Amino acid sequence: MPLQNTQAIVIGSLNLGETDRLITFYTQKFGKLKAVARGSRRLKSRWVRSAQPLTHCMIFFYEKQNKQLHRLKQCDIINAYSGLLDELSTLTAGLYVAELAVKASAEEEPAEELFYLILQILKLIQQGKDTDTCLRIFEIRTLSLLGYQPQMSHCLRCRKPIDKKNKVIFSPVEGGVICKTCRKHVKGRQLAVSIGSLSFLQTALRLNLGKIDRLGLAKTLKPELKEMLHSCLIYHLEREINSFYFLEI
């Protein structure tokens, strides 16, 4: 069994047997990965702190060929993101990011850009950046990385430019905006979205990751953007993101 190493973010864990724990990581080199931490449930286990959800660490593991469960050898903490635990709102936001990343990824399919996006968003949330802004940035950029970036500049049916003076109609099924004339031919849910929301999303996609802390989100736009992006994610992932509903608490 070859020994591998990679940066990783702890997503969650499950009890395994009497003393072990199965830990799910999102890694820089391997994408979503699962490894068994032997004896990690013992009181004096060396894994107690490093196995906490949302911890950024360097892991060393024995790779089992043709198997999805590997054996964890070492886990060194880089950043515990302890500040996320101070408030329920920041903790639930962090857990939502983790769940969305897992559900958007296949087992051991490398996605280094998504890994660094997760780190940047967790860092911003811990620093006190508005959680709604952080989560909307994470959602639209995750959709883009998956190949589901919404079309926001013209009607997907007739190709005419959108009317920038009024709200437009957004269709998760179509994957973008549609004009008032074409909307009668579109099935499924339709959402009224303001030009301000579309501008925010376009900027969120264009900005360098290191500069996204400069992007603000007007309070009036938060409800429609939240509904719009959640509808997109549910449609494309074909499953619910359970922690989404805890964001309301």
C-alpha positions in Angstrom: 0.0 0.0 0.0 1.7 3.3 -1.1 1.8 6.1 1.4 0.2 9.3 0.0 -0.1 12.8 1.4 -2.2 15.8 0.6 -3.8 18.9 2.1 -7.4 18.2 3.2 -10.5 19.6 4.9 -12.4 17.4 7.3 -16.0 17.1 6.1 -17.4 14.7 8.7 -17.0 11.3 10.3 -18.9 8.2 11.3 -18.2 5.7 14.0 -16.8 2.4 12.8 -16.6 -0.6 15.0 -15.9 -0.1 18.7 -12.9 2.3 18.5 -12.4 3.5 14.9 -13.8 6.3 12.9 -14.4 6.7 9.2 -13.5 10.3 8.2 -14.5 12.0 5.0 -12.1 14.6 3.6 -12.1 16.9 0.7 -8.5 16.9 -0.5 -6.3 19.0 -2.7 -5.0 16.1 -4.8 -7.7 13.5 -4.7 -11.0 15.3 -4.3 -13.4 13.6 -1.9 -11.7 10.8 0.0 -12.6 8.5 2.9 -10.1 7.0 5.4 -10.2 4.9 8.5 -8.6 6.4 11.6 -7.9 3.5 13.9 -8.5 4.0 17.6 -9.7 7.5 17.0 -12.6 7.1 19.4 -10.4 6.4 22.4 -10.2 9.2 25.0 -6.5 9.7 24.6 -6.5 9.3 20.8 -4.1 11.5 18.8 -7.0 12.0 16.3 -9.3 13.8 18.7 -8.5 17.4 17.6 -7.5 16.8 14.0 -10.7 14.9 13.2 -13.1 17.8 13.9 -15.3 19.0 11.0 -13.9 21.9 8.9 -10.3 21.4 10.1 -7.7 22.1 7.4 -4.9 19.6 7.7 -2.1 17.7 6.0 -3.0 14.0 5.9 -0.8 11.0 5.3 -2.7 7.8 4.4 -2.0 4.3 3.0 -3.8 4.1 -0.3 -5.6 0.8 -1.0 -5.7 0.2 -4.7 -9.2 -0.2 -6.3 -10.8 0.6 -2.9 -12.5 3.7 -1.6 -11.6 3.2 2.0 -8.0 4.0 2.9 -6.1 3.9 6.2 -5.1 7.2 7.9 -1.5 7.2 9.2 -1.1 10.9 10.3 -3.1 14.1 10.4 -1.4 17.4 11.1 -3.5 20.5 11.7 -2.9 23.5 9.5 -5.9 25.6 10.6 -8.6 24.4 12.9 -11.0 27.3 11.9 -11.9 27.4 15.6 -13.5 30.8 15.0 -16.3 29.2 13.1 -17.4 27.5 16.3 -18.1 30.7 18.2 -21.5 31.4 16.6 -24.2 29.0 15.5 -24.6 31.0 12.3 -20.9 30.7 11.2 -20.9 27.0 12.2 -23.9 26.1 10.1 -22.6 28.2 7.2 -19.3 26.2 7.4 -21.1 22.9 7.6 -23.3 23.9 4.6 -20.2 24.6 2.5 -18.8 21.2 3.5 -22.0 19.3 2.6 -22.4 21.1 -0.7 -18.8 20.3 -1.7 -19.4 16.6 -0.9 -22.7 16.3 -2.8 -21.2 18.1 -5.8 -18.3 15.7 -6.1 -17.7 12.1 -7.1 -15.4 9.9 -5.0 -11.7 10.6 -5.6 -12.2 13.0 -8.5 -9.6 15.7 -8.2 -10.9 19.3 -8.2 -8.2 21.5 -6.8 -10.0 24.7 -7.7 -13.0 23.7 -5.6 -10.6 22.7 -2.7 -9.1 26.2 -2.6 -12.6 27.8 -3.0 -13.7 26.0 0.2 -10.7 27.2 2.1 -11.2 30.8 1.0 -14.9 30.8 1.9 -14.3 29.3 5.3 -11.6 31.9 5.9 -13.9 34.8 5.0 -16.7 33.4 7.2 -14.3 33.1 10.1 -13.1 36.7 9.6 -16.7 37.9 10.0 -17.6 38.5 6.3 -21.4 38.5 5.8 -22.3 34.8 5.6 -25.0 35.3 2.9 -22.5 36.9 0.7 -20.0 34.1 1.2 -22.5 31.4 0.6 -23.9 32.9 -2.6 -20.3 33.3 -4.0 -19.6 29.7 -3.1 -22.8 28.4 -4.7 -22.4 30.2 -8.0 -18.7 29.3 -8.3 -19.5 25.7 -7.5 -22.1 25.6 -10.2 -19.6 27.1 -12.6 -17.0 24.5 -11.7 -19.6 21.7 -12.3 -20.3 23.1 -15.7 -23.8 24.5 -14.8 -23.0 28.2 -14.8 -26.3 30.0 -15.5 -26.7 32.1 -18.7 -27.4 35.7 -17.5 -26.9 38.0 -20.5 -29.6 37.0 -22.9 -32.8 35.0 -23.3 -31.9 31.3 -23.7 -34.8 30.8 -26.1 -34.8 33.7 -28.5 -31.2 35.0 -27.8 -32.4 38.6 -27.3 -30.5 40.7 -24.7 -32.2 41.0 -21.4 -34.1 44.1 -20.4 -31.9 45.8 -17.9 -34.7 48.1 -16.7 -37.0 45.5 -15.2 -36.8 42.2 -13.4 -36.1 39.1 -15.6 -37.4 35.6 -15.4 -35.0 32.9 -14.3 -35.6 29.2 -15.1 -33.5 26.5 -13.3 -34.6 24.0 -15.8 -33.4 26.1 -18.8 -30.3 27.1 -16.9 -30.6 30.9 -17.2 -32.8 33.9 -18.0 -35.8 33.9 -20.4 -37.7 36.9 -21.7 -41.4 37.5 -21.0 -42.4 36.4 -24.5 -40.6 33.1 -24.2 -41.5 32.2 -20.6 -44.9 30.7 -21.7 -43.0 28.0 -23.6 -40.9 27.0 -20.6 -41.9 24.3 -18.1 -40.9 24.1 -14.5 -40.3 26.8 -11.8 -39.8 30.4 -12.9 -38.3 33.0 -10.6 -38.4 36.8 -10.9 -34.8 38.1 -10.5 -33.5 41.6 -10.4 -30.7 43.0 -12.6 -28.8 43.7 -9.4 -28.7 40.0 -8.5 -27.4 39.1 -11.9 -24.7 41.7 -11.7 -23.6 40.4 -8.3 -23.3 36.8 -9.7 -21.4 38.0 -12.8 -18.9 39.9 -10.5 -18.6 36.9 -8.2 -17.7 34.7 -11.1 -15.2 37.2 -12.5 -13.3 38.3 -9.4 -10.0 36.6 -8.4 -10.5 34.4 -5.3 -8.2 36.6 -3.3 -10.4 39.6 -3.9 -13.9 38.3 -3.3 -13.9 39.8 0.2 -14.4 43.1 -1.6 -17.8 42.0 -2.9 -20.8 43.1 -1.0 -24.5 41.9 -1.3 -27.4 44.3 -0.7 -29.9 43.1 1.9 -32.8 43.5 -0.6 -31.1 41.0 -3.0 -30.4 38.3 -0.4 -33.8 36.4 -0.5 -34.1 36.1 -4.3 -30.5 35.1 -4.8 -30.8 32.5 -2.1 -33.9 31.0 -3.7 -32.5 31.2 -7.2 -29.2 29.5 -6.5 -30.8 26.8 -4.2 -33.2 26.0 -7.0 -30.3 25.6 -9.5 -28.3 23.4 -7.1 -31.3 21.1 -6.3 -32.1 20.7 -10.0 -28.6 19.8 -11.1 -27.5 17.8 -8.1 -30.9 16.0 -8.0 -30.8 15.9 -4.2 -31.4 18.1 -1.3 -28.6 19.8 0.7 -29.9 19.1 4.2 -27.9 21.8 6.1 -29.4 24.5 3.9 -32.5 24.6 6.2 -30.4 25.1 9.3 -29.2 28.4 7.8 -32.5 29.8 8.8 -32.0 29.2 12.5 
